[in-house]
Amino acid sequence: MFLAIKEIKREKLRYGLIILMIFLISYLIFVLSSLAVGLGSENTQAIESWQAKQVVLNKNANVSMSQSVLSKDDLKAAKLTKDEALVGQTPVVVKDKQRPQISAQFIGIKRSQFIYQEQEVIAGRKAKGGNEVVVDQAFQTKGYHLGDKLELSGSKQNYRITGFVKNAKINIAPIIYGTLTKWKKLRQGMPDLRASAIISRQPAYHYNHENSKTYPIKQFINKLPGYTAQNMTFQLMIGFLFVISLIVIAVFLYILTMQKMHNYAVMRAQGIPSSTLVKATVSQSLILVVCGVVIGLLAMWVTAQVLPAAVPLSFTPQIIVSGTAGMLLTGIIGSLIPIRSILKVDPAKAIGE
């Protein structure tokens, strides 16, 4: 450690450039990881708030709640407890002359069931009348306020906003919570319609009848449009960044090691063991990585504070821990590559030259 610190102090510019490269890579990893978590969360925020474990859909709906239709016959044998709730979902467009149009998901629920009863309203109150709705806080950022009326595509009726809820999104679209009765009117032409799905908080819940089929919530989430492809894309990009960081650290340390071979030979001739030189190289790598990652974390924290709420950035403790651990691991692996050259140094030959 002493040798590593002394050398870094002596060659500030050289090692400063290495720290800069590590900072840029780590910062990009933190940004991409936060975006991946934020976008993934916007797909599943509502599902997570419901604490859903099982979902019952129409078996011909391709595990999609927006395409699922459950009739009276499909639900006649369903036994609903306090842990089950009927949900109706349909996409809508909110129209307003003074504000931009918003693509949203209208979710119909029953007041007697747990989704309504456990809503956490951050402003206003829960919807009580049929013409009242509670909406996601994304509507606030678009300029909507309590008491404003919404005009939905496919409906001549206006709905008054009585409250805002936090983290109420599904398929990256903000949710409008209304009643199942109003949802049925939005799904015109289907008089026998009862719901899109049954949401259950019980992992053991199972109901298959007529066209109904039960799916575990993980399978349902993985079938959300674009969810799996989006996550795989971000994971691939982050993986490539770790590989790039490994290559950068290894190449820089290898070049620096080759330039210092004569010095290593002199130290070996003086009786300094190879293990000390190896420890110095590994320590040097860790110091560089730690400095770069710390600067990256500070830059990421500033970024998270500055960016508007509309950007789906979720800088969580898990990202901090996993990103830092990954960078440290690549730093250790990268430092091992030039060690072979250090162990093979011939003191007599080097001094003779």
C-alpha positions in Angstrom: 0.0 0.0 0.0 2.9 2.4 0.9 4.6 1.8 -2.5 1.2 2.3 -4.4 0.4 5.6 -2.6 3.9 7.0 -3.1 3.9 6.2 -6.8 0.4 7.7 -7.3 1.5 10.9 -5.6 4.6 11.1 -7.8 2.7 10.5 -11.1 -0.4 12.6 -10.5 -1.3 13.3 -14.1 -0.8 9.7 -15.3 -2.9 8.2 -12.5 -5.4 11.1 -12.6 -6.2 10.1 -16.2 -6.8 6.5 -15.2 -9.1 7.7 -12.3 -11.0 9.8 -14.9 -11.6 6.8 -17.1 -12.8 4.7 -14.2 -15.0 7.6 -13.0 -16.7 7.9 -16.5 -17.3 4.2 -16.7 -18.7 3.8 -13.2 -20.9 6.9 -13.6 -22.3 5.4 -16.8 -22.9 2.1 -15.1 -24.8 3.9 -12.2 -26.9 5.9 -14.7 -27.9 2.9 -16.8 -28.6 0.8 -13.7 -30.8 3.5 -12.3 -32.6 3.9 -15.6 -33.2 0.2 -15.9 -34.6 0.0 -12.3 -36.7 3.1 -12.8 -38.2 2.0 -16.1 -38.8 -1.5 -14.8 -40.5 -0.1 -11.8 -42.8 2.0 -13.9 -44.0 -1.2 -15.5 -44.9 -2.8 -12.2 -45.5 0.0 -9.6 -49.2 -0.7 -9.3 -48.7 -4.5 -9.1 -46.2 -4.1 -6.3 -48.5 -1.7 -4.4 -51.2 -4.3 -4.6 -48.8 -7.0 -3.2 -50.1 -9.3 -5.9 -49.0 -12.9 -5.9 -51.5 -14.5 -8.4 -53.6 -13.2 -11.2 -56.6 -14.8 -12.9 -57.0 -13.8 -16.6 -58.8 -15.0 -19.6 -56.8 -17.9 -20.9 -56.9 -16.6 -24.5 -55.6 -13.1 -23.5 -51.9 -14.1 -23.8 -51.3 -13.2 -20.1 -52.3 -9.6 -20.8 -54.7 -7.9 -18.4 -55.6 -5.2 -20.9 -56.7 -7.8 -23.4 -58.4 -10.1 -20.8 -62.1 -10.3 -20.5 -63.9 -12.3 -17.7 -67.6 -12.7 -18.0 -70.2 -13.6 -15.4 -69.9 -17.3 -16.3 -66.1 -17.2 -16.0 -66.4 -15.8 -12.4 -69.5 -17.6 -11.1 -67.5 -20.2 -9.2 -64.8 -17.7 -7.9 -64.5 -17.5 -4.2 -63.2 -14.0 -3.3 -61.8 -13.3 0.2 -60.4 -10.2 1.7 -57.1 -11.0 -0.2 -58.8 -11.0 -3.7 -60.0 -8.1 -5.8 -61.7 -7.7 -9.2 -59.8 -5.4 -11.6 -60.8 -4.0 -14.9 -58.1 -2.4 -17.2 -58.4 -0.5 -20.4 -56.1 2.0 -22.1 -57.5 5.6 -22.5 -56.3 8.9 -23.7 -56.9 12.0 -21.4 -57.9 15.0 -23.6 -57.7 18.6 -22.5 -57.5 21.8 -24.6 -55.1 23.5 -22.3 -52.8 20.6 -21.4 -51.0 17.9 -23.4 -52.8 14.6 -24.0 -51.8 11.7 -21.7 -51.9 8.0 -22.5 -53.1 6.3 -19.4 -54.6 3.1 -18.1 -58.1 3.2 -16.6 -58.3 0.7 -13.7 -61.8 -0.1 -12.4 -62.0 -1.4 -8.8 -64.6 -2.1 -6.1 -64.8 0.0 -3.0 -65.4 -3.1 -0.9 -62.1 -4.8 -1.9 -58.6 -4.3 -0.7 -57.1 -2.3 -3.6 -59.5 0.5 -2.9 -59.4 0.2 0.8 -55.6 0.3 1.0 -55.0 3.1 -1.4 -52.4 5.6 -0.1 -53.6 9.0 -1.3 -50.8 11.6 -1.0 -53.1 14.5 -1.8 -56.9 14.9 -1.7 -59.1 11.9 -0.9 -60.3 8.6 -2.3 -62.9 8.6 -5.0 -66.4 8.0 -3.7 -68.8 8.8 -6.5 -69.0 7.1 -9.9 -67.8 10.3 -11.6 -64.8 10.7 -9.3 -61.3 9.3 -9.9 -57.9 9.1 -8.2 -54.9 9.4 -10.5 -51.2 8.9 -10.4 -49.0 11.8 -9.4 -47.7 12.0 -13.0 -50.8 14.0 -13.7 -49.6 16.7 -11.3 -46.4 17.1 -13.2 -48.5 17.6 -16.3 -50.4 20.5 -14.7 -53.5 18.8 -13.3 -54.9 19.7 -9.9 -57.5 18.5 -7.5 -61.0 19.1 -8.7 -60.0 19.2 -12.4 -62.2 17.3 -14.8 -60.8 14.6 -17.2 -62.2 13.9 -20.6 -61.4 10.3 -21.7 -61.4 9.0 -25.2 -64.4 6.8 -25.9 -66.5 8.5 -23.2 -68.7 11.5 -23.2 -68.6 11.8 -19.4 -66.2 13.9 -17.5 -64.4 12.5 -14.3 -63.3 14.8 -11.5 -59.9 14.3 -9.8 -60.4 13.8 -6.0 -56.9 12.6 -5.1 -53.4 11.7 -6.3 -51.5 8.5 -5.5 -47.8 7.8 -5.6 -46.2 5.1 -7.8 -49.4 4.1 -9.6 -48.2 3.1 -13.0 -48.5 -0.1 -15.2 -46.9 -0.6 -18.6 -45.1 2.7 -18.0 -48.5 4.5 -18.2 -50.1 6.4 -15.3 -53.2 4.9 -13.8 -56.7 6.4 -13.4 -58.5 4.6 -10.6 -62.3 4.5 -11.1 -65.1 2.1 -10.5 -65.8 -1.2 -12.3 -69.1 0.2 -13.4 -67.4 3.1 -15.3 -64.8 0.7 -16.6 -67.6 -1.5 -18.2 -69.0 1.6 -19.9 -65.5 2.3 -21.4 -65.5 -1.3 -22.7 -68.6 -0.8 -24.8 -70.4 -3.6 -26.6 -69.8 -6.3 -23.9 -72.9 -6.4 -21.6 -71.9 -9.6 -19.8 -68.5 -8.2 -18.8 -67.5 -8.4 -15.2 -63.7 -7.8 -14.9 -60.3 -8.1 -16.6 -58.7 -10.0 -13.8 -58.8 -11.3 -10.3 -55.8 -10.0 -8.3 -54.9 -12.2 -5.3 -52.4 -11.5 -2.5 -52.3 -15.3 -1.6 -49.6 -17.3 -3.3 -51.8 -20.4 -3.0 -54.8 -18.9 -4.7 -55.9 -20.9 -7.7 -59.0 -20.6 -9.9 -59.6 -22.2 -13.3 -63.1 -22.2 -14.7 -64.5 -21.8 -18.2 -62.1 -19.3 -19.8 -60.3 -18.3 -16.6 -56.7 -19.3 -15.9 -54.5 -18.5 -12.9 -50.9 -17.2 -13.5 -48.1 -16.5 -11.0 -47.4 -12.8 -10.8 -43.8 -13.3 -12.0 -45.0 -14.8 -15.3 -47.5 -12.0 -15.7 -44.8 -9.3 -15.2 -42.5 -11.0 -17.6 -45.2 -10.9 -20.3 -45.7 -7.2 -19.9 -45.0 -5.5 -23.3 -41.3 -4.8 -23.7 -40.5 -5.5 -20.0 -38.2 -8.5 -20.6 -36.5 -7.1 -23.7 -35.9 -3.8 -21.9 -34.3 -5.4 -18.9 -32.1 -7.7 -21.1 -30.9 -4.7 -23.1 -29.9 -2.8 -20.1 -28.2 -5.8 -18.5 -26.2 -6.4 -21.7 -25.1 -2.8 -21.8 -24.0 -2.8 -18.2 -22.2 -6.1 -18.7 -20.3 -4.6 -21.6 -19.3 -1.6 -19.4 -17.9 -3.9 -16.8 -15.9 -5.7 -19.4 -14.6 -2.4 -20.8 -13.6 -1.3 -17.3 -11.7 -4.5 -16.8 -9.8 -4.0 -20.1 -9.0 -0.4 -19.4 -7.6 -1.2 -15.9 -5.7 -4.2 -17.1 -4.1 -2.3 -20.1 -3.1 0.7 -18.1 -1.6 -1.4 -15.3 0.2 -3.6 -17.8 1.8 -0.7 -19.6 2.8 0.9 -16.3 4.2 -2.4 -15.1 6.3 -2.8 -18.3 7.7 0.7 -17.8 8.7 -0.1 -14.2 10.3 -3.5 -14.8 13.8 -2.1 -14.2 12.7 -0.6 -10.9 11.1 -3.9 -9.9 14.3 -5.7 -10.8 16.3 -3.4 -8.6 13.9 -3.9 -5.7 14.0 -7.7 -6.2 17.9 -7.5 -6.1 17.6 -5.6 -2.8 15.7 -8.5 -1.3 12.2 -7.2 -1.6 10.0 -10.2 -2.1 7.7 -10.6 -5.1 4.7 -10.7 -2.8 5.3 -7.1 -1.8 5.4 -6.0 -5.4 2.2 -7.9 -6.2 0.4 -6.4 -3.2 1.6 -2.9 -4.3 0.1 -3.5 -7.8 -3.2 -4.8 -6.4 -3.4 -2.0 -3.9 -2.7 0.5 -6.6 -5.5 -0.9 -8.7 -7.9 -0.8 -5.7 -7.0 2.8 -4.9 -7.6 3.9 -8.4 -11.0 2.1 -8.6 -12.1 3.4 -5.3 -11.3 7.0 -6.2 -13.1 6.7 -9.5 -16.1 5.0 -8.1 -16.5 7.5 -5.2 -16.4 10.4 -7.7 -18.9 8.5 -9.9 -21.2 8.1 -6.9 -21.1 11.8 -6.0 -21.8 12.7 -9.6 -24.7 10.3 -9.8 -26.2 11.7 -6.6 -26.0 15.2 -8.0 -27.6 13.9 -11.2 -30.4 12.3 -9.3 -31.1 15.5 -7.5 -31.0 17.7 -10.6 -33.1 15.6 -13.1 -36.8 16.3 -13.2 -39.3 13.8 -11.7 -40.4 12.9 -15.3 -37.1 11.0 -15.8 -37.5 7.5 -14.4 -34.3 7.4 -12.5 -34.1 5.2 -9.4 -30.8 5.4 -7.6 -31.2 2.8 -5.0 -28.8 1.4 -2.3 -28.8 -1.9 -4.2 -27.4 -0.2 -7.2 -24.7 1.5 -5.1 -23.6 -1.7 -3.5 -23.7 -3.9 -6.7 -22.1 -1.3 -8.9 -19.3 -0.6 -6.4 -18.7 -4.3 -5.8 -18.6 -5.0 -9.5 -16.1 -2.2 -10.2 -13.9 -3.4 -7.3 -14.0 -6.9 -8.6 -13.0 -5.8 -12.1 -10.2 -3.8 -10.6 -8.8 -6.8 -8.7 -9.0 -9.0 -11.8 -7.4 -6.3 -14.0 -4.5 -6.0 -11.5 -3.8 -9.7 -11.7 -2.9 -9.6 -15.4 0.5 -7.8 -15.1 1.4 -9.8 -12.0 2.8 -12.6 -14.1 5.3 -10.3 -15.6 6.3 -9.1 -12.1 6.9 -12.7 -10.9 9.0 -13.5 -13.9 11.3 -10.5 -13.6 15.0 -11.5 -13.6 16.9 -9.1 -11.3 20.4 -9.9 -12.6 19.4 -9.5 -16.3 17.6 -6.3 -15.7 20.4 -4.7 -13.6 23.0 -5.8 -16.2 21.0 -4.0 -18.9 
